[in-house]
Amino acid sequence: MKSKQNKKSKMVRRTKKNIKKRFLGEIAIFEIILCIFVIMIHLCSEPLDSFEKGSAISTVFFFVNKIISFAVLGIIFSIGLKMIYNLKTL
């Protein structure tokens, strides 16, 4: 009786080890783009403080900063997506 249970548990362990996780290249490319956007957010924040408020260049930097601010939430989403993917393949 015990030998049958041990064989079954060994079979389950072997099948779990044999599963290869698929590399999610799309998510990696998405994260690279989002990281570039986050760097741009940090680069645009310095000129916002140094330029006169209401000037044309200040307005341009402000809108660029606001347009790409979704990148922070996108990174959080992609990290959560990878965590869920890793839990499903365990």
Biopython code that builds the backbone (N, CA, C, O; Angstrom):
import numpy as np
from Bio.PDB.StructureBuilder import StructureBuilder

atoms = [
    (1, "MET", "N", (0.826, -1.190, 0.000)),
    (1, "MET", "CA", (0.000, 0.000, 0.000)),
    (1, "MET", "C", (0.868, 1.252, 0.000)),
    (1, "MET", "O", (0.622, 2.189, -0.759)),
    (2, "LYS", "N", (1.890, 1.257, 0.861)),
    (2, "LYS", "CA", (2.758, 2.422, 0.948)),
    (2, "LYS", "C", (3.603, 2.581, -0.306)),
    (2, "LYS", "O", (3.890, 3.698, -0.738)),
    (3, "SER", "N", (3.999, 1.451, -0.888)),
    (3, "SER", "CA", (4.840, 1.534, -2.082)),
    (3, "SER", "C", (4.079, 2.158, -3.254)),
    (3, "SER", "O", (4.663, 2.885, -4.058)),
    (4, "LYS", "N", (2.766, 1.874, -3.352)),
    (4, "LYS", "CA", (1.971, 2.483, -4.412)),
    (4, "LYS", "C", (1.849, 3.980, -4.217)),
    (4, "LYS", "O", (1.911, 4.739, -5.184)),
    (5, "GLN", "N", (1.675, 4.418, -2.970)),
    (5, "GLN", "CA", (1.575, 5.849, -2.691)),
    (5, "GLN", "C", (2.904, 6.543, -2.963)),
    (5, "GLN", "O", (2.930, 7.655, -3.490)),
    (6, "ASN", "N", (3.996, 5.897, -2.608)),
    (6, "ASN", "CA", (5.307, 6.479, -2.862)),
    (6, "ASN", "C", (5.568, 6.609, -4.359)),
    (6, "ASN", "O", (6.133, 7.606, -4.808)),
    (7, "LYS", "N", (5.154, 5.595, -5.137)),
    (7, "LYS", "CA", (5.341, 5.658, -6.580)),
    (7, "LYS", "C", (4.525, 6.792, -7.186)),
    (7, "LYS", "O", (4.998, 7.500, -8.075)),
    (8, "LYS", "N", (3.307, 6.961, -6.706)),
    (8, "LYS", "CA", (2.466, 8.036, -7.223)),
    (8, "LYS", "C", (3.058, 9.396, -6.889)),
    (8, "LYS", "O", (3.085, 10.290, -7.735)),
    (9, "SER", "N", (3.534, 9.554, -5.656)),
    (9, "SER", "CA", (4.091, 10.848, -5.276)),
    (9, "SER", "C", (5.375, 11.135, -6.040)),
    (9, "SER", "O", (5.652, 12.289, -6.364)),
    (10, "LYS", "N", (6.168, 10.098, -6.337)),
    (10, "LYS", "CA", (7.372, 10.297, -7.129)),
    (10, "LYS", "C", (7.021, 10.677, -8.563)),
    (10, "LYS", "O", (7.708, 11.492, -9.179)),
    (11, "MET", "N", (5.953, 10.089, -9.090)),
    (11, "MET", "CA", (5.535, 10.418, -10.447)),
    (11, "MET", "C", (5.082, 11.866, -10.528)),
    (11, "MET", "O", (5.384, 12.558, -11.501)),
    (12, "VAL", "N", (4.373, 12.322, -9.533)),
    (12, "VAL", "CA", (3.913, 13.702, -9.519)),
    (12, "VAL", "C", (5.105, 14.644, -9.434)),
    (12, "VAL", "O", (5.142, 15.663, -10.124)),
    (13, "ARG", "N", (6.061, 14.317, -8.608)),
    (13, "ARG", "CA", (7.243, 15.162, -8.483)),
    (13, "ARG", "C", (8.012, 15.225, -9.798)),
    (13, "ARG", "O", (8.489, 16.289, -10.194)),
    (14, "ARG", "N", (8.130, 14.096, -10.464)),
    (14, "ARG", "CA", (8.868, 14.072, -11.727)),
    (14, "ARG", "C", (8.172, 14.910, -12.786)),
    (14, "ARG", "O", (8.827, 15.635, -13.535)),
    (15, "THR", "N", (6.864, 14.817, -12.853)),
    (15, "THR", "CA", (6.160, 15.590, -13.868)),
    (15, "THR", "C", (6.266, 17.085, -13.584)),
    (15, "THR", "O", (6.342, 17.882, -14.519)),
    (16, "LYS", "N", (6.273, 17.475, -12.322)),
    (16, "LYS", "CA", (6.408, 18.894, -12.011)),
    (16, "LYS", "C", (7.790, 19.402, -12.393)),
    (16, "LYS", "O", (7.924, 20.550, -12.815)),
    (17, "LYS", "N", (8.813, 18.579, -12.255)),
    (17, "LYS", "CA", (10.159, 19.009, -12.607)),
    (17, "LYS", "C", (10.335, 19.088, -14.118)),
    (17, "LYS", "O", (11.130, 19.893, -14.601)),
    (18, "ASN", "N", (9.616, 18.276, -14.865)),
    (18, "ASN", "CA", (9.788, 18.231, -16.307)),
    (18, "ASN", "C", (9.096, 19.372, -17.036)),
    (18, "ASN", "O", (9.366, 19.600, -18.215)),
    (19, "ILE", "N", (8.217, 20.088, -16.365)),
    (19, "ILE", "CA", (7.516, 21.193, -17.002)),
    (19, "ILE", "C", (8.491, 22.350, -17.204)),
    (19, "ILE", "O", (9.096, 22.842, -16.252)),
    (20, "LYS", "N", (8.630, 22.766, -18.435)),
    (20, "LYS", "CA", (9.498, 23.897, -18.732)),
    (20, "LYS", "C", (8.660, 25.157, -18.787)),
    (20, "LYS", "O", (7.605, 25.185, -19.421)),
    (21, "LYS", "N", (9.131, 26.195, -18.123)),
    (21, "LYS", "CA", (8.427, 27.464, -18.155)),
    (21, "LYS", "C", (8.740, 28.162, -19.459)),
    (21, "LYS", "O", (9.889, 28.225, -19.894)),
    (22, "ARG", "N", (7.708, 28.678, -20.063)),
    (22, "ARG", "CA", (7.881, 29.402, -21.313)),
    (22, "ARG", "C", (8.368, 30.815, -21.021)),
    (22, "ARG", "O", (7.841, 31.477, -20.127)),
    (23, "PHE", "N", (9.354, 31.278, -21.754)),
    (23, "PHE", "CA", (9.861, 32.630, -21.583)),
    (23, "PHE", "C", (8.873, 33.606, -22.196)),
    (23, "PHE", "O", (8.472, 33.456, -23.350)),
    (24, "LEU", "N", (8.490, 34.589, -21.429)),
    (24, "LEU", "CA", (7.530, 35.573, -21.905)),
    (24, "LEU", "C", (8.278, 36.778, -22.463)),
    (24, "LEU", "O", (8.493, 37.764, -21.758)),
    (25, "GLY", "N", (8.664, 36.697, -23.704)),
    (25, "GLY", "CA", (9.432, 37.757, -24.341)),
    (25, "GLY", "C", (8.663, 39.048, -24.494)),
    (25, "GLY", "O", (9.239, 40.135, -24.452)),
    (26, "GLU", "N", (7.351, 38.924, -24.672)),
    (26, "GLU", "CA", (6.530, 40.121, -24.829)),
    (26, "GLU", "C", (6.550, 40.957, -23.556)),
    (26, "GLU", "O", (6.613, 42.185, -23.603)),
    (27, "ILE", "N", (6.495, 40.270, -22.418)),
    (27, "ILE", "CA", (6.504, 40.993, -21.147)),
    (27, "ILE", "C", (7.866, 41.627, -20.908)),
    (27, "ILE", "O", (7.949, 42.724, -20.355)),
    (28, "ALA", "N", (8.921, 40.958, -21.313)),
    (28, "ALA", "CA", (10.267, 41.518, -21.141)),
    (28, "ALA", "C", (10.430, 42.788, -21.972)),
    (28, "ALA", "O", (10.987, 43.776, -21.495)),
    (29, "ILE", "N", (9.949, 42.764, -23.204)),
    (29, "ILE", "CA", (10.023, 43.959, -24.057)),
    (29, "ILE", "C", (9.153, 45.072, -23.482)),
    (29, "ILE", "O", (9.552, 46.236, -23.476)),
    (30, "PHE", "N", (7.970, 44.715, -23.000)),
    (30, "PHE", "CA", (7.070, 45.679, -22.375)),
    (30, "PHE", "C", (7.732, 46.337, -21.169)),
    (30, "PHE", "O", (7.617, 47.548, -20.976)),
    (31, "GLU", "N", (8.428, 45.538, -20.355)),
    (31, "GLU", "CA", (9.091, 46.096, -19.174)),
    (31, "GLU", "C", (10.264, 46.992, -19.554)),
    (31, "GLU", "O", (10.514, 47.987, -18.873)),
    (32, "ILE", "N", (10.977, 46.671, -20.606)),
    (32, "ILE", "CA", (12.075, 47.535, -21.052)),
    (32, "ILE", "C", (11.548, 48.895, -21.480)),
    (32, "ILE", "O", (12.124, 49.928, -21.140)),
    (33, "ILE", "N", (10.451, 48.889, -22.227)),
    (33, "ILE", "CA", (9.848, 50.158, -22.650)),
    (33, "ILE", "C", (9.363, 50.946, -21.445)),
    (33, "ILE", "O", (9.547, 52.162, -21.382)),
    (34, "LEU", "N", (8.745, 50.264, -20.489)),
    (34, "LEU", "CA", (8.263, 50.948, -19.296)),
    (34, "LEU", "C", (9.411, 51.514, -18.466)),
    (34, "LEU", "O", (9.284, 52.596, -17.893)),
    (35, "CYS", "N", (10.523, 50.797, -18.396)),
    (35, "CYS", "CA", (11.692, 51.309, -17.662)),
    (35, "CYS", "C", (12.236, 52.572, -18.322)),
    (35, "CYS", "O", (12.646, 53.508, -17.636)),
    (36, "ILE", "N", (12.240, 52.596, -19.642)),
    (36, "ILE", "CA", (12.672, 53.810, -20.344)),
    (36, "ILE", "C", (11.739, 54.971, -20.029)),
    (36, "ILE", "O", (12.188, 56.102, -19.842)),
    (37, "PHE", "N", (10.441, 54.689, -19.971)),
    (37, "PHE", "CA", (9.477, 55.740, -19.626)),
    (37, "PHE", "C", (9.677, 56.248, -18.199)),
    (37, "PHE", "O", (9.558, 57.446, -17.945)),
    (38, "VAL", "N", (9.978, 55.350, -17.273)),
    (38, "VAL", "CA", (10.217, 55.775, -15.885)),
    (38, "VAL", "C", (11.462, 56.653, -15.808)),
    (38, "VAL", "O", (11.487, 57.635, -15.066)),
    (39, "ILE", "N", (12.488, 56.303, -16.569)),
    (39, "ILE", "CA", (13.684, 57.149, -16.607)),
    (39, "ILE", "C", (13.340, 58.518, -17.183)),
    (39, "ILE", "O", (13.834, 59.538, -16.703)),
    (40, "MET", "N", (12.495, 58.542, -18.212)),
    (40, "MET", "CA", (12.069, 59.826, -18.779)),
    (40, "MET", "C", (11.272, 60.644, -17.775)),
    (40, "MET", "O", (11.392, 61.868, -17.749)),
    (41, "ILE", "N", (10.467, 59.997, -16.954)),
    (41, "ILE", "CA", (9.716, 60.709, -15.918)),
    (41, "ILE", "C", (10.682, 61.407, -14.968)),
    (41, "ILE", "O", (10.485, 62.568, -14.610)),
    (42, "HIS", "N", (11.719, 60.694, -14.567)),
    (42, "HIS", "CA", (12.687, 61.281, -13.639)),
    (42, "HIS", "C", (13.493, 62.397, -14.310)),
    (42, "HIS", "O", (13.837, 63.388, -13.666)),
    (43, "LEU", "N", (13.791, 62.238, -15.592)),
    (43, "LEU", "CA", (14.521, 63.285, -16.296)),
    (43, "LEU", "C", (13.664, 64.532, -16.515)),
    (43, "LEU", "O", (14.183, 65.648, -16.522)),
    (44, "CYS", "N", (12.364, 64.348, -16.692)),
    (44, "CYS", "CA", (11.472, 65.492, -16.920)),
    (44, "CYS", "C", (11.094, 66.210, -15.629)),
    (44, "CYS", "O", (10.614, 67.343, -15.675)),
    (45, "SER", "N", (11.297, 65.588, -14.509)),
    (45, "SER", "CA", (10.884, 66.234, -13.253)),
    (45, "SER", "C", (11.823, 67.366, -12.862)),
    (45, "SER", "O", (11.382, 68.337, -12.247)),
    (46, "GLU", "N", (13.095, 67.270, -13.199)),
    (46, "GLU", "CA", (14.046, 68.340, -12.851)),
    (46, "GLU", "C", (13.742, 69.645, -13.593)),
    (46, "GLU", "O", (13.700, 70.699, -12.958)),
    (47, "PRO", "N", (13.529, 69.613, -14.916)),
    (47, "PRO", "CA", (13.201, 70.868, -15.602)),
    (47, "PRO", "C", (11.881, 71.481, -15.148)),
    (47, "PRO", "O", (11.710, 72.696, -15.246)),
    (48, "LEU", "N", (10.962, 70.688, -14.664)),
    (48, "LEU", "CA", (9.694, 71.242, -14.196)),
    (48, "LEU", "C", (9.911, 72.230, -13.050)),
    (48, "LEU", "O", (9.203, 73.231, -12.942)),
    (49, "ASP", "N", (10.880, 71.946, -12.208)),
    (49, "ASP", "CA", (11.158, 72.839, -11.082)),
    (49, "ASP", "C", (11.995, 74.048, -11.495)),
    (49, "ASP", "O", (11.870, 75.122, -10.905)),
    (50, "SER", "N", (12.843, 73.877, -12.502)),
    (50, "SER", "CA", (13.766, 74.961, -12.846)),
    (50, "SER", "C", (13.160, 75.993, -13.799)),
    (50, "SER", "O", (13.558, 77.158, -13.765)),
    (51, "PHE", "N", (12.208, 75.598, -14.648)),
    (51, "PHE", "CA", (11.615, 76.559, -15.581)),
    (51, "PHE", "C", (10.528, 77.374, -14.893)),
    (51, "PHE", "O", (9.963, 76.969, -13.877)),
    (52, "GLU", "N", (10.260, 78.523, -15.474)),
    (52, "GLU", "CA", (9.202, 79.380, -14.947)),
    (52, "GLU", "C", (7.851, 78.723, -15.214)),
    (52, "GLU", "O", (7.586, 78.235, -16.313)),
    (53, "LYS", "N", (7.012, 78.721, -14.198)),
    (53, "LYS", "CA", (5.696, 78.084, -14.348)),
    (53, "LYS", "C", (4.855, 78.876, -15.340)),
    (53, "LYS", "O", (4.809, 80.106, -15.303)),
    (54, "GLY", "N", (4.193, 78.144, -16.224)),
    (54, "GLY", "CA", (3.348, 78.768, -17.226)),
    (54, "GLY", "C", (4.046, 79.011, -18.545)),
    (54, "GLY", "O", (3.394, 79.360, -19.529)),
    (55, "SER", "N", (5.370, 78.832, -18.593)),
    (55, "SER", "CA", (6.076, 79.022, -19.864)),
    (55, "SER", "C", (5.784, 77.833, -20.776)),
    (55, "SER", "O", (5.292, 76.796, -20.333)),
    (56, "ALA", "N", (6.096, 78.005, -22.048)),
    (56, "ALA", "CA", (5.793, 76.964, -23.038)),
    (56, "ALA", "C", (6.600, 75.697, -22.767)),
    (56, "ALA", "O", (6.061, 74.592, -22.832)),
    (57, "ILE", "N", (7.869, 75.849, -22.470)),
    (57, "ILE", "CA", (8.721, 74.677, -22.247)),
    (57, "ILE", "C", (8.310, 73.931, -20.975)),
    (57, "ILE", "O", (8.368, 72.703, -20.919)),
    (58, "SER", "N", (7.903, 74.675, -19.974)),
    (58, "SER", "CA", (7.424, 74.040, -18.738)),
    (58, "SER", "C", (6.148, 73.244, -18.998)),
    (58, "SER", "O", (5.964, 72.155, -18.454)),
    (59, "THR", "N", (5.283, 73.789, -19.823)),
    (59, "THR", "CA", (4.038, 73.105, -20.171)),
    (59, "THR", "C", (4.323, 71.827, -20.958)),
    (59, "THR", "O", (3.668, 70.807, -20.744)),
    (60, "VAL", "N", (5.298, 71.879, -21.870)),
    (60, "VAL", "CA", (5.657, 70.691, -22.649)),
    (60, "VAL", "C", (6.183, 69.595, -21.730)),
    (60, "VAL", "O", (5.753, 68.446, -21.830)),
    (61, "PHE", "N", (7.112, 69.941, -20.831)),
    (61, "PHE", "CA", (7.653, 68.946, -19.913)),
    (61, "PHE", "C", (6.566, 68.396, -18.993)),
    (61, "PHE", "O", (6.572, 67.209, -18.667)),
    (62, "PHE", "N", (5.636, 69.249, -18.576)),
    (62, "PHE", "CA", (4.548, 68.805, -17.708)),
    (62, "PHE", "C", (3.676, 67.768, -18.419)),
    (62, "PHE", "O", (3.343, 66.733, -17.842)),
    (63, "PHE", "N", (3.311, 68.046, -19.665)),
    (63, "PHE", "CA", (2.444, 67.111, -20.389)),
    (63, "PHE", "C", (3.166, 65.816, -20.745)),
    (63, "PHE", "O", (2.557, 64.746, -20.715)),
    (64, "VAL", "N", (4.441, 65.892, -21.077)),
    (64, "VAL", "CA", (5.209, 64.672, -21.332)),
    (64, "VAL", "C", (5.255, 63.823, -20.071)),
    (64, "VAL", "O", (5.096, 62.604, -20.122)),
    (65, "ASN", "N", (5.476, 64.485, -18.938)),
    (65, "ASN", "CA", (5.532, 63.777, -17.656)),
    (65, "ASN", "C", (4.194, 63.098, -17.349)),
    (65, "ASN", "O", (4.170, 61.957, -16.889)),
    (66, "LYS", "N", (3.105, 63.783, -17.596)),
    (66, "LYS", "CA", (1.789, 63.212, -17.298)),
    (66, "LYS", "C", (1.392, 62.120, -18.288)),
    (66, "LYS", "O", (0.728, 61.154, -17.911)),
    (67, "ILE", "N", (1.789, 62.264, -19.541)),
    (67, "ILE", "CA", (1.429, 61.268, -20.554)),
    (67, "ILE", "C", (2.104, 59.927, -20.285)),
    (67, "ILE", "O", (1.490, 58.878, -20.482)),
    (68, "ILE", "N", (3.356, 59.948, -19.837)),
    (68, "ILE", "CA", (4.078, 58.691, -19.622)),
    (68, "ILE", "C", (4.030, 58.215, -18.173)),
    (68, "ILE", "O", (4.743, 57.283, -17.804)),
    (69, "SER", "N", (3.202, 58.843, -17.358)),
    (69, "SER", "CA", (3.136, 58.433, -15.948)),
    (69, "SER", "C", (2.449, 57.080, -15.753)),
    (69, "SER", "O", (2.481, 56.531, -14.652)),
    (70, "PHE", "N", (1.832, 56.537, -16.796)),
    (70, "PHE", "CA", (1.225, 55.206, -16.699)),
    (70, "PHE", "C", (2.275, 54.111, -16.525)),
    (70, "PHE", "O", (1.948, 52.984, -16.154)),
    (71, "ALA", "N", (3.534, 54.445, -16.794)),
    (71, "ALA", "CA", (4.598, 53.441, -16.775)),
    (71, "ALA", "C", (4.771, 52.810, -15.401)),
    (71, "ALA", "O", (5.074, 51.622, -15.298)),
    (72, "VAL", "N", (4.584, 53.588, -14.355)),
    (72, "VAL", "CA", (4.744, 53.050, -12.999)),
    (72, "VAL", "C", (3.694, 51.969, -12.737)),
    (72, "VAL", "O", (4.014, 50.898, -12.220)),
    (73, "LEU", "N", (2.464, 52.248, -13.088)),
    (73, "LEU", "CA", (1.403, 51.253, -12.911)),
    (73, "LEU", "C", (1.600, 50.058, -13.835)),
    (73, "LEU", "O", (1.265, 48.930, -13.472)),
    (74, "GLY", "N", (2.139, 50.296, -15.022)),
    (74, "GLY", "CA", (2.416, 49.198, -15.947)),
    (74, "GLY", "C", (3.464, 48.241, -15.416)),
    (74, "GLY", "O", (3.355, 47.030, -15.603)),
    (75, "ILE", "N", (4.486, 48.779, -14.751)),
    (75, "ILE", "CA", (5.512, 47.916, -14.168)),
    (75, "ILE", "C", (4.919, 47.082, -13.043)),
    (75, "ILE", "O", (5.212, 45.891, -12.930)),
    (76, "ILE", "N", (4.092, 47.695, -12.214)),
    (76, "ILE", "CA", (3.445, 46.949, -11.134)),
    (76, "ILE", "C", (2.562, 45.847, -11.716)),
    (76, "ILE", "O", (2.545, 44.729, -11.203)),
    (77, "PHE", "N", (1.834, 46.156, -12.777)),
    (77, "PHE", "CA", (0.977, 45.161, -13.428)),
    (77, "PHE", "C", (1.801, 44.006, -14.002)),
    (77, "PHE", "O", (1.428, 42.844, -13.841)),
    (78, "SER", "N", (2.912, 44.313, -14.664)),
    (78, "SER", "CA", (3.716, 43.252, -15.279)),
    (78, "SER", "C", (4.381, 42.370, -14.226)),
    (78, "SER", "O", (4.535, 41.167, -14.437)),
    (79, "ILE", "N", (4.775, 42.951, -13.102)),
    (79, "ILE", "CA", (5.341, 42.142, -12.016)),
    (79, "ILE", "C", (4.282, 41.192, -11.463)),
    (79, "ILE", "O", (4.567, 40.023, -11.206)),
    (80, "GLY", "N", (3.062, 41.691, -11.281)),
    (80, "GLY", "CA", (1.972, 40.837, -10.819)),
    (80, "GLY", "C", (1.645, 39.744, -11.819)),
    (80, "GLY", "O", (1.359, 38.611, -11.432)),
    (81, "LEU", "N", (1.685, 40.076, -13.098)),
    (81, "LEU", "CA", (1.418, 39.090, -14.133)),
    (81, "LEU", "C", (2.457, 37.976, -14.122)),
    (81, "LEU", "O", (2.112, 36.804, -14.272)),
    (82, "LYS", "N", (3.728, 38.335, -13.946)),
    (82, "LYS", "CA", (4.782, 37.318, -13.891)),
    (82, "LYS", "C", (4.647, 36.460, -12.635)),
    (82, "LYS", "O", (4.913, 35.259, -12.678)),
    (83, "MET", "N", (4.240, 37.057, -11.528)),
    (83, "MET", "CA", (4.058, 36.268, -10.300)),
    (83, "MET", "C", (2.934, 35.260, -10.468)),
    (83, "MET", "O", (3.072, 34.108, -10.057)),
    (84, "ILE", "N", (1.829, 35.674, -11.062)),
    (84, "ILE", "CA", (0.706, 34.756, -11.285)),
    (84, "ILE", "C", (1.119, 33.658, -12.258)),
    (84, "ILE", "O", (0.759, 32.497, -12.062)),
    (85, "TYR", "N", (1.863, 34.000, -13.294)),
    (85, "TYR", "CA", (2.329, 33.000, -14.254)),
    (85, "TYR", "C", (3.234, 31.969, -13.574)),
    (85, "TYR", "O", (3.133, 30.774, -13.850)),
    (86, "ASN", "N", (4.110, 32.430, -12.693)),
    (86, "ASN", "CA", (5.002, 31.509, -11.985)),
    (86, "ASN", "C", (4.235, 30.629, -11.015)),
    (86, "ASN", "O", (4.619, 29.477, -10.815)),
    (87, "LEU", "N", (3.170, 31.122, -10.408)),
    (87, "LEU", "CA", (2.378, 30.299, -9.501)),
    (87, "LEU", "C", (1.616, 29.226, -10.265)),
    (87, "LEU", "O", (1.446, 28.117, -9.759)),
    (88, "LYS", "N", (1.158, 29.529, -11.460)),
    (88, "LYS", "CA", (0.415, 28.553, -12.243)),
    (88, "LYS", "C", (1.290, 27.422, -12.749)),
    (88, "LYS", "O", (0.809, 26.301, -12.916)),
    (89, "THR", "N", (2.564, 27.689, -12.996)),
    (89, "THR", "CA", (3.438, 26.670, -13.557)),
    (89, "THR", "C", (4.187, 25.888, -12.491)),
    (89, "THR", "O", (4.985, 25.012, -12.825)),
    (90, "LEU", "N", (3.952, 26.176, -11.227)),
    (90, "LEU", "CA", (4.614, 25.403, -10.174)),
    (90, "LEU", "C", (4.014, 24.021, -10.040)),
    (90, "LEU", "O", (4.453, 23.236, -9.200)),
]
sb = StructureBuilder()
sb.init_structure("model")
sb.init_model(0)
sb.init_chain("A")
sb.init_seg("    ")
for serial, (resi, resn, name, xyz) in enumerate(atoms, 1):
    if name == "N":
        sb.init_residue(resn, " ", resi, " ")
    sb.init_atom(name, np.array(xyz, "f"), 0.0, 1.0, " ", f" {name:<3s}", serial, name[0])
structure = sb.get_structure()
